[in-house]
Amino acid sequence: MDDSKYIPVACGLYDLIEHAIVRKSMILIQFQTTDGTLSEMNDQPIDLISKNQAEFVILKSGVEIRLDKILTIDGKTFDSCSTK
């Protein structure tokens, strides 16, 4: 489990995942794992959830990825949301 403080993500990232869920599309996700290593998965997102004051994407394979740990989706990068 990642106990680091959740950083809100850019709306574009959230929108891209929602779009893939609705269209049942596969996406290539590069992300940082809880131990800090980089990982990449090609999978279908099936849900977005909030728990423990963080947002997660659930993949068809059952993997849950915290949104602020996603580095790219299909090669696109996203900045964190501005809190200003």
N, CA, C and O atoms as CSV, one atom per row, in Angstrom:
chain,resi,resn,atom,element,x,y,z
A,1,MET,N,N,0.836,-1.173,0.000
A,1,MET,CA,C,0.000,0.000,0.000
A,1,MET,C,C,0.884,1.242,0.000
A,1,MET,O,O,1.897,1.287,0.698
A,2,ASP,N,N,0.500,2.248,-0.783
A,2,ASP,CA,C,1.249,3.495,-0.866
A,2,ASP,C,C,0.650,4.489,0.114
A,2,ASP,O,O,-0.497,4.907,-0.040
A,3,ASP,N,N,1.424,4.868,1.120
A,3,ASP,CA,C,0.938,5.777,2.149
A,3,ASP,C,C,1.273,7.237,1.865
A,3,ASP,O,O,0.976,8.104,2.686
A,4,SER,N,N,1.895,7.528,0.700
A,4,SER,CA,C,2.236,8.910,0.394
A,4,SER,C,C,0.971,9.712,0.128
A,4,SER,O,O,-0.059,9.167,-0.270
A,5,LYS,N,N,1.069,11.025,0.357
A,5,LYS,CA,C,-0.079,11.911,0.177
A,5,LYS,C,C,-0.500,11.919,-1.294
A,5,LYS,O,O,0.334,12.055,-2.189
A,6,TYR,N,N,-1.797,11.772,-1.524
A,6,TYR,CA,C,-2.346,11.770,-2.875
A,6,TYR,C,C,-2.265,13.172,-3.470
A,6,TYR,O,O,-2.594,14.156,-2.808
A,7,ILE,N,N,-1.826,13.254,-4.719
A,7,ILE,CA,C,-1.748,14.517,-5.446
A,7,ILE,C,C,-2.832,14.504,-6.513
A,7,ILE,O,O,-2.811,13.639,-7.389
A,8,PRO,N,N,-3.789,15.446,-6.467
A,8,PRO,CA,C,-4.860,15.469,-7.477
A,8,PRO,C,C,-4.279,15.494,-8.893
A,8,PRO,O,O,-3.263,16.140,-9.151
A,9,VAL,N,N,-4.938,14.783,-9.796
A,9,VAL,CA,C,-4.438,14.658,-11.168
A,9,VAL,C,C,-5.147,15.632,-12.096
A,9,VAL,O,O,-6.211,16.160,-11.774
A,10,ALA,N,N,-4.544,15.855,-13.241
A,10,ALA,CA,C,-5.128,16.725,-14.257
A,10,ALA,C,C,-6.462,16.147,-14.734
A,10,ALA,O,O,-6.619,14.933,-14.865
A,11,CYS,N,N,-7.399,17.027,-14.986
A,11,CYS,CA,C,-8.719,16.597,-15.452
A,11,CYS,C,C,-8.613,15.816,-16.759
A,11,CYS,O,O,-9.398,14.898,-16.996
A,12,GLY,N,N,-7.653,16.171,-17.606
A,12,GLY,CA,C,-7.479,15.479,-18.875
A,12,GLY,C,C,-7.157,14.006,-18.705
A,12,GLY,O,O,-7.600,13.177,-19.500
A,13,LEU,N,N,-6.385,13.672,-17.671
A,13,LEU,CA,C,-6.062,12.277,-17.385
A,13,LEU,C,C,-7.325,11.521,-16.995
A,13,LEU,O,O,-7.597,10.435,-17.508
A,14,TYR,N,N,-8.082,12.103,-16.092
A,14,TYR,CA,C,-9.330,11.485,-15.637
A,14,TYR,C,C,-10.280,11.296,-16.825
A,14,TYR,O,O,-10.882,10.234,-16.982
A,15,ASP,N,N,-10.410,12.340,-17.661
A,15,ASP,CA,C,-11.298,12.281,-18.824
A,15,ASP,C,C,-10.869,11.197,-19.805
A,15,ASP,O,O,-11.713,10.484,-20.348
A,16,LEU,N,N,-9.563,11.065,-20.036
A,16,LEU,CA,C,-9.053,10.050,-20.960
A,16,LEU,C,C,-9.392,8.644,-20.459
A,16,LEU,O,O,-9.776,7.777,-21.245
A,17,ILE,N,N,-9.251,8.424,-19.162
A,17,ILE,CA,C,-9.585,7.111,-18.594
A,17,ILE,C,C,-11.088,6.854,-18.694
A,17,ILE,O,O,-11.503,5.758,-19.071
A,18,GLU,N,N,-11.910,7.862,-18.358
A,18,GLU,CA,C,-13.369,7.705,-18.469
A,18,GLU,C,C,-13.770,7.356,-19.899
A,18,GLU,O,O,-14.615,6.488,-20.120
A,19,HIS,N,N,-13.163,8.034,-20.863
A,19,HIS,CA,C,-13.456,7.789,-22.272
A,19,HIS,C,C,-13.118,6.335,-22.643
A,19,HIS,O,O,-13.890,5.672,-23.336
A,20,ALA,N,N,-11.983,5.858,-22.186
A,20,ALA,CA,C,-11.579,4.476,-22.471
A,20,ALA,C,C,-12.532,3.476,-21.817
A,20,ALA,O,O,-12.810,2.422,-22.390
A,21,ILE,N,N,-13.031,3.794,-20.628
A,21,ILE,CA,C,-13.991,2.905,-19.949
A,21,ILE,C,C,-15.271,2.796,-20.778
A,21,ILE,O,O,-15.762,1.697,-21.034
A,22,VAL,N,N,-15.802,3.942,-21.193
A,22,VAL,CA,C,-17.050,3.961,-21.965
A,22,VAL,C,C,-16.896,3.231,-23.293
A,22,VAL,O,O,-17.798,2.506,-23.713
A,23,ARG,N,N,-15.760,3.421,-23.951
A,23,ARG,CA,C,-15.528,2.799,-25.262
A,23,ARG,C,C,-14.979,1.380,-25.154
A,23,ARG,O,O,-14.836,0.685,-26.159
A,24,LYS,N,N,-14.669,0.952,-23.922
A,24,LYS,CA,C,-14.094,-0.378,-23.677
A,24,LYS,C,C,-12.784,-0.557,-24.459
A,24,LYS,O,O,-12.532,-1.599,-25.066
A,25,SER,N,N,-11.969,0.493,-24.420
A,25,SER,CA,C,-10.705,0.518,-25.150
A,25,SER,C,C,-9.557,0.029,-24.288
A,25,SER,O,O,-9.560,0.170,-23.065
A,26,MET,N,N,-8.587,-0.541,-24.955
A,26,MET,CA,C,-7.326,-0.886,-24.304
A,26,MET,C,C,-6.472,0.375,-24.249
A,26,MET,O,O,-6.507,1.187,-25.174
A,27,ILE,N,N,-5.706,0.547,-23.176
A,27,ILE,CA,C,-4.780,1.664,-23.063
A,27,ILE,C,C,-3.438,1.145,-22.563
A,27,ILE,O,O,-3.366,0.153,-21.838
A,28,LEU,N,N,-2.387,1.832,-22.964
A,28,LEU,CA,C,-1.047,1.517,-22.497
A,28,LEU,C,C,-0.720,2.487,-21.364
A,28,LEU,O,O,-0.623,3.695,-21.583
A,29,ILE,N,N,-0.553,1.961,-20.166
A,29,ILE,CA,C,-0.322,2.786,-18.977
A,29,ILE,C,C,1.093,2.558,-18.470
A,29,ILE,O,O,1.505,1.420,-18.243
A,30,GLN,N,N,1.827,3.637,-18.294
A,30,GLN,CA,C,3.122,3.591,-17.621
A,30,GLN,C,C,2.916,4.239,-16.258
A,30,GLN,O,O,2.347,5.325,-16.152
A,31,PHE,N,N,3.386,3.556,-15.215
A,31,PHE,CA,C,3.134,4.049,-13.866
A,31,PHE,C,C,4.257,3.637,-12.923
A,31,PHE,O,O,5.078,2.770,-13.220
A,32,GLN,N,N,4.252,4.296,-11.782
A,32,GLN,CA,C,5.224,3.983,-10.730
A,32,GLN,C,C,4.541,3.062,-9.724
A,32,GLN,O,O,3.457,3.373,-9.229
A,33,THR,N,N,5.171,1.933,-9.422
A,33,THR,CA,C,4.606,0.986,-8.459
A,33,THR,C,C,4.844,1.490,-7.037
A,33,THR,O,O,5.563,2.467,-6.827
A,34,THR,N,N,4.241,0.822,-6.075
A,34,THR,CA,C,4.380,1.241,-4.677
A,34,THR,C,C,5.812,1.155,-4.170
A,34,THR,O,O,6.175,1.853,-3.223
A,35,ASP,N,N,6.636,0.303,-4.791
A,35,ASP,CA,C,8.040,0.226,-4.364
A,35,ASP,C,C,8.945,1.169,-5.162
A,35,ASP,O,O,10.166,1.153,-5.002
A,36,GLY,N,N,8.325,2.002,-6.037
A,36,GLY,CA,C,9.083,3.017,-6.756
A,36,GLY,C,C,9.602,2.608,-8.121
A,36,GLY,O,O,10.192,3.430,-8.823
A,37,THR,N,N,9.397,1.358,-8.514
A,37,THR,CA,C,9.860,0.936,-9.831
A,37,THR,C,C,8.849,1.368,-10.896
A,37,THR,O,O,7.687,1.638,-10.594
A,38,LEU,N,N,9.309,1.426,-12.129
A,38,LEU,CA,C,8.430,1.785,-13.235
A,38,LEU,C,C,7.851,0.523,-13.848
A,38,LEU,O,O,8.535,-0.493,-13.970
A,39,SER,N,N,6.588,0.598,-14.229
A,39,SER,CA,C,5.914,-0.542,-14.830
A,39,SER,C,C,5.062,-0.052,-15.989
A,39,SER,O,O,4.727,1.129,-16.081
A,40,GLU,N,N,4.723,-0.975,-16.867
A,40,GLU,CA,C,3.900,-0.652,-18.031
A,40,GLU,C,C,2.915,-1.787,-18.251
A,40,GLU,O,O,3.278,-2.961,-18.177
A,41,MET,N,N,1.661,-1.426,-18.524
A,41,MET,CA,C,0.630,-2.435,-18.773
A,41,MET,C,C,-0.233,-1.991,-19.943
A,41,MET,O,O,-0.533,-0.807,-20.092
A,42,ASN,N,N,-0.622,-2.934,-20.758
A,42,ASN,CA,C,-1.612,-2.697,-21.796
A,42,ASN,C,C,-2.863,-3.434,-21.337
A,42,ASN,O,O,-2.890,-4.664,-21.325
A,43,ASP,N,N,-3.895,-2.693,-20.960
A,43,ASP,CA,C,-5.070,-3.309,-20.346
A,43,ASP,C,C,-6.288,-2.422,-20.592
A,43,ASP,O,O,-6.168,-1.305,-21.096
A,44,GLN,N,N,-7.437,-2.929,-20.235
A,44,GLN,CA,C,-8.686,-2.184,-20.393
A,44,GLN,C,C,-9.135,-1.653,-19.032
A,44,GLN,O,O,-9.347,-2.430,-18.101
A,45,PRO,N,N,-9.282,-0.327,-18.912
A,45,PRO,CA,C,-9.817,0.204,-17.662
A,45,PRO,C,C,-11.313,-0.086,-17.580
A,45,PRO,O,O,-12.031,0.055,-18.570
A,46,ILE,N,N,-11.781,-0.490,-16.400
A,46,ILE,CA,C,-13.207,-0.806,-16.268
A,46,ILE,C,C,-13.923,0.070,-15.243
A,46,ILE,O,O,-15.153,0.115,-15.223
A,47,ASP,N,N,-13.160,0.772,-14.385
A,47,ASP,CA,C,-13.816,1.611,-13.375
A,47,ASP,C,C,-12.824,2.605,-12.794
A,47,ASP,O,O,-11.612,2.389,-12.816
A,48,LEU,N,N,-13.365,3.695,-12.278
A,48,LEU,CA,C,-12.604,4.662,-11.492
A,48,LEU,C,C,-13.241,4.702,-10.115
A,48,LEU,O,O,-14.461,4.818,-9.994
A,49,ILE,N,N,-12.422,4.607,-9.076
A,49,ILE,CA,C,-12.954,4.605,-7.717
A,49,ILE,C,C,-12.155,5.563,-6.836
A,49,ILE,O,O,-11.019,5.924,-7.145
A,50,SER,N,N,-12.775,5.957,-5.744
A,50,SER,CA,C,-12.091,6.731,-4.714
A,50,SER,C,C,-12.085,5.910,-3.439
A,50,SER,O,O,-13.100,5.334,-3.048
A,51,LYS,N,N,-10.925,5.865,-2.795
A,51,LYS,CA,C,-10.833,5.209,-1.491
A,51,LYS,C,C,-9.612,5.763,-0.767
A,51,LYS,O,O,-8.610,6.107,-1.393
A,52,ASN,N,N,-9.705,5.844,0.534
A,52,ASN,CA,C,-8.609,6.354,1.359
A,52,ASN,C,C,-8.107,7.707,0.862
A,52,ASN,O,O,-6.904,7.970,0.857
A,53,GLN,N,N,-9.033,8.556,0.450
A,53,GLN,CA,C,-8.738,9.911,-0.023
A,53,GLN,C,C,-7.822,9.937,-1.246
A,53,GLN,O,O,-7.013,10.851,-1.400
A,54,ALA,N,N,-7.951,8.928,-2.118
A,54,ALA,CA,C,-7.186,8.854,-3.362
A,54,ALA,C,C,-8.089,8.256,-4.443
A,54,ALA,O,O,-9.081,7.592,-4.144
A,55,GLU,N,N,-7.724,8.507,-5.704
A,55,GLU,CA,C,-8.484,7.980,-6.830
A,55,GLU,C,C,-7.673,6.886,-7.517
A,55,GLU,O,O,-6.450,6.979,-7.628
A,56,PHE,N,N,-8.371,5.849,-7.976
A,56,PHE,CA,C,-7.740,4.691,-8.596
A,56,PHE,C,C,-8.476,4.313,-9.871
A,56,PHE,O,O,-9.686,4.509,-9.984
A,57,VAL,N,N,-7.731,3.767,-10.834
A,57,VAL,CA,C,-8.334,3.128,-11.987
A,57,VAL,C,C,-8.235,1.621,-11.751
A,57,VAL,O,O,-7.204,1.109,-11.316
A,58,ILE,N,N,-9.325,0.931,-12.047
A,58,ILE,CA,C,-9.366,-0.530,-11.952
A,58,ILE,C,C,-9.271,-1.074,-13.372
A,58,ILE,O,O,-10.046,-0.685,-14.245
A,59,LEU,N,N,-8.327,-1.966,-13.597
A,59,LEU,CA,C,-8.140,-2.564,-14.913
A,59,LEU,C,C,-8.847,-3.909,-14.986
A,59,LEU,O,O,-9.111,-4.537,-13.961
A,60,LYS,N,N,-9.144,-4.338,-16.180
A,60,LYS,CA,C,-9.849,-5.608,-16.390
A,60,LYS,C,C,-9.115,-6.776,-15.741
A,60,LYS,O,O,-9.741,-7.733,-15.287
A,61,SER,N,N,-7.792,-6.696,-15.697
A,61,SER,CA,C,-6.988,-7.757,-15.080
A,61,SER,C,C,-7.115,-7.786,-13.560
A,61,SER,O,O,-6.641,-8.719,-12.912
A,62,GLY,N,N,-7.761,-6.754,-12.985
A,62,GLY,CA,C,-7.909,-6.675,-11.533
A,62,GLY,C,C,-6.902,-5.755,-10.870
A,62,GLY,O,O,-7.001,-5.487,-9.672
A,63,VAL,N,N,-5.945,-5.273,-11.625
A,63,VAL,CA,C,-4.931,-4.365,-11.080
A,63,VAL,C,C,-5.570,-3.012,-10.789
A,63,VAL,O,O,-6.361,-2.504,-11.583
A,64,GLU,N,N,-5.215,-2.430,-9.630
A,64,GLU,CA,C,-5.643,-1.084,-9.264
A,64,GLU,C,C,-4.420,-0.180,-9.306
A,64,GLU,O,O,-3.379,-0.510,-8.737
A,65,ILE,N,N,-4.544,0.970,-9.985
A,65,ILE,CA,C,-3.434,1.921,-10.068
A,65,ILE,C,C,-3.916,3.266,-9.555
A,65,ILE,O,O,-4.919,3.806,-10.021
A,66,ARG,N,N,-3.178,3.799,-8.579
A,66,ARG,CA,C,-3.500,5.125,-8.063
A,66,ARG,C,C,-3.217,6.151,-9.154
A,66,ARG,O,O,-2.137,6.143,-9.747
A,67,LEU,N,N,-4.169,7.027,-9.423
A,67,LEU,CA,C,-4.056,7.932,-10.557
A,67,LEU,C,C,-2.824,8.820,-10.510
A,67,LEU,O,O,-2.242,9.113,-11.555
A,68,ASP,N,N,-2.414,9.253,-9.331
A,68,ASP,CA,C,-1.243,10.141,-9.277
A,68,ASP,C,C,0.074,9.395,-9.476
A,68,ASP,O,O,1.139,10.011,-9.467
A,69,LYS,N,N,0.013,8.088,-9.652
A,69,LYS,CA,C,1.212,7.295,-9.948
A,69,LYS,C,C,1.341,6.995,-11.446
A,69,LYS,O,O,2.322,6.392,-11.879
A,70,ILE,N,N,0.343,7.422,-12.235
A,70,ILE,CA,C,0.387,7.218,-13.681
A,70,ILE,C,C,1.314,8.259,-14.294
A,70,ILE,O,O,1.182,9.455,-14.033
A,71,LEU,N,N,2.249,7.791,-15.108
A,71,LEU,CA,C,3.195,8.680,-15.784
A,71,LEU,C,C,2.718,9.031,-17.188
A,71,LEU,O,O,2.780,10.191,-17.596
A,72,THR,N,N,2.241,8.027,-17.931
A,72,THR,CA,C,1.707,8.273,-19.275
A,72,THR,C,C,0.564,7.302,-19.556
A,72,THR,O,O,0.490,6.212,-18.989
A,73,ILE,N,N,-0.319,7.733,-20.449
A,73,ILE,CA,C,-1.345,6.854,-21.015
A,73,ILE,C,C,-1.254,7.018,-22.517
A,73,ILE,O,O,-1.400,8.122,-23.042
A,74,ASP,N,N,-1.011,5.911,-23.207
A,74,ASP,CA,C,-0.838,5.925,-24.659
A,74,ASP,C,C,0.174,6.992,-25.083
A,74,ASP,O,O,0.006,7.652,-26.109
A,75,GLY,N,N,1.221,7.147,-24.282
A,75,GLY,CA,C,2.293,8.080,-24.599
A,75,GLY,C,C,2.031,9.522,-24.207
A,75,GLY,O,O,2.913,10.365,-24.371
A,76,LYS,N,N,0.843,9.833,-23.693
A,76,LYS,CA,C,0.504,11.202,-23.291
A,76,LYS,C,C,0.848,11.395,-21.820
A,76,LYS,O,O,0.568,10.530,-20.989
A,77,THR,N,N,1.457,12.539,-21.504
A,77,THR,CA,C,1.758,12.874,-20.114
A,77,THR,C,C,0.781,13.930,-19.624
A,77,THR,O,O,0.209,14.679,-20.416
A,78,PHE,N,N,0.598,13.982,-18.318
A,78,PHE,CA,C,-0.340,14.916,-17.710
A,78,PHE,C,C,0.299,15.530,-16.482
A,78,PHE,O,O,0.967,14.845,-15.707
A,79,ASP,N,N,0.087,16.840,-16.305
A,79,ASP,CA,C,0.541,17.510,-15.088
A,79,ASP,C,C,-0.492,17.281,-14.000
A,79,ASP,O,O,-1.638,16.929,-14.281
A,80,SER,N,N,-0.075,17.484,-12.746
A,80,SER,CA,C,-1.049,17.392,-11.658
A,80,SER,C,C,-1.967,18.608,-11.725
A,80,SER,O,O,-1.627,19.620,-12.338
A,81,CYS,N,N,-3.127,18.502,-11.094
A,81,CYS,CA,C,-4.076,19.612,-11.058
A,81,CYS,C,C,-3.499,20.760,-10.252
A,81,CYS,O,O,-2.781,20.551,-9.274
A,82,SER,N,N,-3.810,21.933,-10.657
A,82,SER,CA,C,-3.388,23.116,-9.896
A,82,SER,C,C,-4.306,23.285,-8.707
A,82,SER,O,O,-5.524,23.169,-8.840
A,83,THR,N,N,-3.739,23.555,-7.552
A,83,THR,CA,C,-4.548,23.773,-6.352
A,83,THR,C,C,-4.629,25.260,-6.038
A,83,THR,O,O,-5.072,25.642,-4.955
A,84,LYS,N,N,-4.208,26.094,-6.969
A,84,LYS,CA,C,-4.245,27.543,-6.763
A,84,LYS,C,C,-5.599,28.104,-7.080
A,84,LYS,O,O,-5.811,29.311,-6.962
